[in-house]
């Protein structure tokens, strides 16, 4: 029998404690990812309840959500960054971390395989079309849950008068009136924006807006709308004609997706 989720949470807390050292800023960045992981678990529990997952699949989903960012802790310890481009892919690092630690001790082979697979796939640009059905189901919840928590975290760090935390906003330049037209064009085409194209802090807002087109569950889409996250993302952008047109399109698209309609 797989260990209960509460045991996995205790292991995770002990795992994180091993990285909680250094300057106040280091401790802040580590705690940020710890709290993010726990909130992603909360989001995943909301989705699995809404979707009526069976107990086994719900357990696998919750465990994968809890451990999805396990690679962030050794990443920060070695490189002092959360930028994969400036270090290494945190999902692959997470897989290695899970294999080398005791976080998955006592889990069945099936459970380990699904959880490790979901961690490996949680940050890919697009999911493969031929995934095992259980892995596909679990990974889609983890991806939605991750997005729902990342958005308010980034919004918090992009707002206010304090200097941007370069670790959280990936070293982007802060200019309230600037954004990359290439990223806005990607979102207008209903594509996922690419991290590699980001230069300005507003590009991060546009990238997060593009996630409207990669949410898998109605529960997650409704949460994005009802929590006001989409409005907050647009509020930080310039009010020019191109951004206004994008805002109209994305709001209409999100409402259509919530209603289960196919986008034209």
Secondary structure, 3 states (H helix, E strand, C coil): CCCCHHHHHHHHHHHHHCCCCCCHHHHHHHHHHHHHHHHHHHHHHHHHHHHCCCHHHHHHHHHHHHHCCHHHHHHHHHHCCCCHHHCCCHHHHHHHHHHHCCCCCCCCHHHHHHHHHHHHHCCCCCCCCCCCHHHHHHHHHHHHHHHHHHHHHHHHHHCCCCCCCCCCCCCCECCCCCCCHHHHHHHHCCCCCCHHHCCEHHHHHHHHHHHHHHCCCHHHHHHHHHCCHHHHHHHCCCCCHHHHHHHHHHHHHHHHHHCCCCCC
